[in-house]
Amino acid sequence: MRGITLSPDLQQLMAVGVPIAALLISLGVVYPGYKRYVEMSAKVEKQRQELHKLKNTPLPPVGRALPAADPEPGESARFLGHLVSLATSADCRFVGLDSAPVRVAHSGGLIRAVRTRVEIEGRYPQIRQFLAELASASRVYVVTSLDIDSRGRTNQPGQAPSTVRAIVEIERYLVVKPESTTVAASR
């Protein structure tokens, strides 16, 4: 069998052209990958610097808010008194407290959540002030629901109501007392 014979000019052209074509193809494949590598290296370095900054940032000071209260007999009365004083300091009128507080199911942890509905009356800025004071209270209170009834009293017909009623559902936390177990001593 006879092989393919190429003219010397064609052989010379292929000897130069094939490596150049291979170089161009490899540059077309490698260069975009290298560009992506450089971008990702810069991103990794930036994230390393952010991580180093986060690791060296001191922890924020512990808040003064009490996370949970002991479930003593007077706890609910103190809670009511605290809400009344917060409403009074915000110039709101304390309308009432839901007589049957919604209790959240015990999750088996060390803290139990208790929800209560509170009704207050005031102008919008006063209700906002009540919510701000509730957020900065000496205990942790979480507002789980807020309904504002804007059909309040008006000074003149056709005007916006001068007072509105807000129904706030507040969640407070109580420490769960561990059940005492008696162990019989063996003799």
TINUTOR-361294 format. One record per residue (C-alpha): residue in three letters; z, y, x; residue number from 1; chain. Coordinates in steps of 0.001 Angstrom, whole numbers, m for minus. Each point is the difference from the previous one (the first is absolute). Layout:
BEGIN
+------+---------+---------+---------+------+------+
! fipa !      c3 !      c2 !      c1 ! domi ! kevo !
+------+---------+---------+---------+------+------+
!  ALA !       Z !       Y !       X !  NUM !    A !
...
+------+---------+---------+---------+------+------+
//
This chain:
BEGIN
+------+---------+---------+---------+------+------+
! fipa !      c3 !      c2 !      c1 ! domi ! kevo !
+------+---------+---------+---------+------+------+
!  MET !       0 !       0 !       0 !    1 !    A !
!  ARG !    m899 !    3296 !    1223 !    2 !    A !
!  GLY !    2480 !    2950 !     m78 !    3 !    A !
!  ILE !    m688 !    3465 !   m1211 !    4 !    A !
!  THR !   m1460 !    2154 !    2643 !    5 !    A !
!  LEU !     514 !    3693 !    m120 !    6 !    A !
!  SER !   m1860 !    2607 !    1849 !    7 !    A !
!  PRO !    1870 !    1609 !    2855 !    8 !    A !
!  ASP !      90 !    3350 !   m1827 !    9 !    A !
!  LEU !    1569 !   m1611 !   m3071 !   10 !    A !
!  GLN !    2498 !   m1889 !    2186 !   11 !    A !
!  GLN !     999 !    3236 !    1687 !   12 !    A !
!  LEU !     326 !    1758 !   m3357 !   13 !    A !
!  MET !    2205 !   m2811 !   m1345 !   14 !    A !
!  ALA !    2111 !     m46 !    3161 !   15 !    A !
!  VAL !     864 !    3658 !    m570 !   16 !    A !
!  GLY !    m171 !     156 !   m3815 !   17 !    A !
!  VAL !    2226 !   m2984 !    m929 !   18 !    A !
!  PRO !    3074 !    1232 !    1962 !   19 !    A !
!  ILE !    m475 !    3513 !   m1381 !   20 !    A !
!  ALA !    m277 !   m1385 !   m3560 !   21 !    A !
!  ALA !    3124 !   m2113 !     590 !   22 !    A !
!  LEU !    1838 !    3067 !    1306 !   23 !    A !
!  LEU !   m1000 !    2053 !   m3053 !   24 !    A !
!  ILE !    1067 !   m2770 !   m2396 !   25 !    A !
!  SER !    3341 !    m443 !    1743 !   26 !    A !
!  LEU !     594 !    3760 !     m57 !   27 !    A !
!  GLY !    m783 !      26 !   m3711 !   28 !    A !
!  VAL !    2585 !   m2718 !    m598 !   29 !    A !
!  VAL !    2651 !     848 !    2594 !   30 !    A !
!  TYR !     100 !    3815 !    m239 !   31 !    A !
!  PRO !    1093 !     192 !   m3697 !   32 !    A !
!  GLY !    2681 !   m2599 !     739 !   33 !    A !
!  TYR !    1173 !    1962 !    3036 !   34 !    A !
!  LYS !      86 !    3193 !   m2031 !   35 !    A !
!  ARG !    2174 !   m1751 !   m2599 !   36 !    A !
!  TYR !    2218 !   m1317 !    2823 !   37 !    A !
!  VAL !     572 !    3537 !    1306 !   38 !    A !
!  GLU !     834 !    1274 !   m3512 !   39 !    A !
!  MET !    2441 !   m2848 !    m642 !   40 !    A !
!  SER !    1640 !     488 !    3420 !   41 !    A !
!  ALA !     624 !    3654 !    m850 !   42 !    A !
!  LYS !    1424 !    m985 !   m3395 !   43 !    A !
!  VAL !    2308 !   m2609 !    1565 !   44 !    A !
!  GLU !    1261 !    2528 !    2537 !   45 !    A !
!  LYS !     694 !    2533 !   m2759 !   46 !    A !
!  GLN !    1903 !   m2634 !   m2007 !   47 !    A !
!  ARG !    2007 !    m959 !    3125 !   48 !    A !
!  GLN !    1025 !    3628 !     425 !   49 !    A !
!  GLU !    1013 !     253 !   m3682 !   50 !    A !
!  LEU !    2007 !   m3231 !     291 !   51 !    A !
!  HIS !    1745 !    1285 !    3116 !   52 !    A !
!  LYS !     815 !    3243 !   m1799 !   53 !    A !
!  LEU !    1375 !   m1898 !   m3018 !   54 !    A !
!  LYS !    2093 !   m2299 !    2195 !   55 !    A !
!  ASN !    1540 !    2993 !    1771 !   56 !    A !
!  THR !     719 !    1976 !   m3173 !   57 !    A !
!  PRO !    3720 !     m57 !    m825 !   58 !    A !
!  LEU !    1067 !   m1395 !   m3347 !   59 !    A !
!  PRO !     696 !    2576 !   m2714 !   60 !    A !
!  PRO !    3652 !     671 !    m704 !   61 !    A !
!  VAL !    1561 !   m2158 !   m2655 !   62 !    A !
!  GLY !     110 !    1813 !   m3330 !   63 !    A !
!  ARG !    3247 !     985 !   m1550 !   64 !    A !
!  ALA !    m903 !   m1581 !   m3327 !   65 !    A !
!  LEU !    2061 !   m2989 !   m1021 !   66 !    A !
!  PRO !   m2472 !   m2825 !    m704 !   67 !    A !
!  ALA !    2213 !   m1929 !   m2433 !   68 !    A !
!  ALA !    3375 !     448 !   m1643 !   69 !    A !
!  ASP !    2720 !   m2544 !    m647 !   70 !    A !
!  PRO !     m24 !   m1186 !   m3619 !   71 !    A !
!  GLU !    3462 !    1341 !    m761 !   72 !    A !
!  PRO !    1144 !     630 !   m3583 !   73 !    A !
!  GLY !    m438 !    3779 !     381 !   74 !    A !
!  GLU !   m3423 !    m124 !    1643 !   75 !    A !
!  SER !   m1965 !     674 !   m3199 !   76 !    A !
!  ALA !    2269 !    2938 !    m889 !   77 !    A !
!  ARG !    m472 !    1484 !    3493 !   78 !    A !
!  PHE !   m3761 !    m544 !    m368 !   79 !    A !
!  LEU !     m10 !    1848 !   m3321 !   80 !    A !
!  GLY !    2089 !    2824 !    1452 !   81 !    A !
!  HIS !   m2319 !     275 !    2979 !   82 !    A !
!  LEU !   m3069 !     214 !   m2266 !   83 !    A !
!  VAL !    1647 !    2650 !   m2180 !   84 !    A !
!  SER !     895 !    2077 !    3072 !   85 !    A !
!  LEU !   m3567 !    m339 !    1364 !   86 !    A !
!  ALA !   m1437 !    1100 !   m3361 !   87 !    A !
!  THR !    2431 !    2923 !    m210 !   88 !    A !
!  SER !    m780 !    1161 !    3541 !   89 !    A !
!  ALA !   m3724 !     m42 !    m888 !   90 !    A !
!  ASP !     684 !    2076 !   m3160 !   91 !    A !
!  CYS !   m1026 !   m2896 !   m2243 !   92 !    A !
!  ARG !    1793 !   m1084 !   m3116 !   93 !    A !
!  PHE !    1189 !   m3596 !     115 !   94 !    A !
!  VAL !   m1058 !   m1476 !   m3341 !   95 !    A !
!  GLY !    1139 !   m3563 !     379 !   96 !    A !
!  LEU !      64 !   m3335 !    1673 !   97 !    A !
!  ASP !   m1529 !   m3176 !   m1406 !   98 !    A !
!  SER !    2891 !   m1977 !   m1444 !   99 !    A !
!  ALA !   m1500 !   m3319 !    1084 !  100 !    A !
!  PRO !   m1116 !     362 !    3627 !  101 !    A !
!  VAL !   m2889 !   m2175 !    1043 !  102 !    A !
!  ARG !    1265 !   m2488 !    2558 !  103 !    A !
!  VAL !   m2433 !   m1345 !    2526 !  104 !    A !
!  ALA !     291 !   m3720 !     626 !  105 !    A !
!  HIS !    2074 !   m1002 !    3007 !  106 !    A !
!  SER !   m2316 !   m1121 !    2769 !  107 !    A !
!  GLY !    2583 !   m2038 !    1877 !  108 !    A !
!  GLY !     499 !    2615 !    2720 !  109 !    A !
!  LEU !    2966 !    2126 !     927 !  110 !    A !
!  ILE !    m985 !    2961 !   m2170 !  111 !    A !
!  ARG !    m590 !     115 !   m3759 !  112 !    A !
!  ALA !   m2067 !    2709 !   m1674 !  113 !    A !
!  VAL !    1160 !    1607 !   m3264 !  114 !    A !
!  ARG !   m2333 !    2238 !   m2023 !  115 !    A !
!  THR !    1181 !    2687 !   m2388 !  116 !    A !
!  ARG !   m1913 !    2482 !   m2166 !  117 !    A !
!  VAL !    1145 !    3607 !      74 !  118 !    A !
!  GLU !   m1194 !    2845 !   m2219 !  119 !    A !
!  ILE !     111 !    3576 !    1235 !  120 !    A !
!  GLU !   m1370 !    3210 !   m1414 !  121 !    A !
!  GLY !   m1198 !    3090 !    1823 !  122 !    A !
!  ARG !   m3047 !    1859 !    1204 !  123 !    A !
!  TYR !   m2510 !   m1695 !    2303 !  124 !    A !
!  PRO !    1398 !    1603 !    3201 !  125 !    A !
!  GLN !    3525 !   m1028 !    m981 !  126 !    A !
!  ILE !   m1037 !   m3606 !    m590 !  127 !    A !
!  ARG !   m1824 !      19 !    3312 !  128 !    A !
!  GLN !    3179 !    1347 !    1627 !  129 !    A !
!  PHE !    2020 !   m2808 !   m1639 !  130 !    A !
!  LEU !   m2402 !   m2578 !    1463 !  131 !    A !
!  ALA !     219 !    1638 !    3442 !  132 !    A !
!  GLU !    3802 !     m64 !    m107 !  133 !    A !
!  LEU !    m115 !   m3612 !   m1164 !  134 !    A !
!  ALA !   m2144 !    m856 !    3036 !  135 !    A !
!  SER !    2478 !    1633 !    2379 !  136 !    A !
!  ALA !    3131 !   m1379 !   m1705 !  137 !    A !
!  SER !    2827 !   m1714 !    1853 !  138 !    A !
!  ARG !   m1160 !   m3380 !   m1346 !  139 !    A !
!  VAL !   m3420 !   m1559 !     m96 !  140 !    A !
!  TYR !   m1508 !     511 !   m3444 !  141 !    A !
!  VAL !   m3570 !   m1033 !    m767 !  142 !    A !
!  VAL !   m1903 !    1571 !   m2885 !  143 !    A !
!  THR !   m1915 !   m2890 !   m1563 !  144 !    A !
!  SER !   m1332 !    1853 !   m3029 !  145 !    A !
!  LEU !    m340 !    3615 !   m1079 !  146 !    A !
!  ASP !   m1140 !    1081 !   m3457 !  147 !    A !
!  ILE !    m178 !    3677 !    m884 !  148 !    A !
!  ASP !    m133 !     998 !   m3651 !  149 !    A !
!  SER !   m1615 !    3428 !     m95 !  150 !    A !
!  ARG !     558 !     458 !   m3739 !  151 !    A !
!  GLY !    3105 !    2009 !     752 !  152 !    A !
!  ARG !    1286 !    3239 !   m1403 !  153 !    A !
!  THR !   m2220 !    3063 !     263 !  154 !    A !
!  ASN !     994 !    3615 !     m38 !  155 !    A !
!  GLN !   m3046 !    1037 !   m2029 !  156 !    A !
!  PRO !   m2654 !   m1943 !   m1906 !  157 !    A !
!  GLY !   m3058 !    m881 !    2051 !  158 !    A !
!  GLN !    1774 !     205 !    3358 !  159 !    A !
!  ALA !     769 !   m2773 !    2399 !  160 !    A !
!  PRO !    3405 !   m1544 !    m568 !  161 !    A !
!  SER !    2817 !    1743 !    1798 !  162 !    A !
!  THR !    1921 !   m3264 !     347 !  163 !    A !
!  VAL !   m1167 !   m3555 !     356 !  164 !    A !
!  ARG !    1859 !   m3282 !    m223 !  165 !    A !
!  ALA !    m257 !   m2465 !    2861 !  166 !    A !
!  ILE !     885 !   m3654 !    m274 !  167 !    A !
!  VAL !     701 !   m1266 !    3501 !  168 !    A !
!  GLU !     548 !   m3671 !     764 !  169 !    A !
!  ILE !    2163 !    m226 !    3098 !  170 !    A !
!  GLU !     693 !   m3083 !    2056 !  171 !    A !
!  ARG !    3263 !    m144 !    1936 !  172 !    A !
!  TYR !    1266 !   m2794 !    2177 !  173 !    A !
!  LEU !    3245 !   m1943 !      m9 !  174 !    A !
!  VAL !    1377 !   m2383 !    2603 !  175 !    A !
!  VAL !     171 !   m3563 !   m1251 !  176 !    A !
!  LYS !    3433 !   m1520 !     468 !  177 !    A !
!  PRO !    m268 !   m3445 !    1592 !  178 !    A !
!  GLU !    1384 !   m2745 !   m2158 !  179 !    A !
!  SER !    3250 !   m1294 !    1398 !  180 !    A !
!  THR !      10 !   m3671 !     759 !  181 !    A !
!  THR !    3182 !   m1921 !     377 !  182 !    A !
!  VAL !      47 !   m2782 !    2503 !  183 !    A !
!  ALA !    2576 !   m2715 !    m483 !  184 !    A !
!  ALA !    1911 !    m692 !    3168 !  185 !    A !
!  SER !     104 !   m3614 !     972 !  186 !    A !
!  ARG !    3332 !   m1456 !    1118 !  187 !    A !
+------+---------+---------+---------+------+------+
//
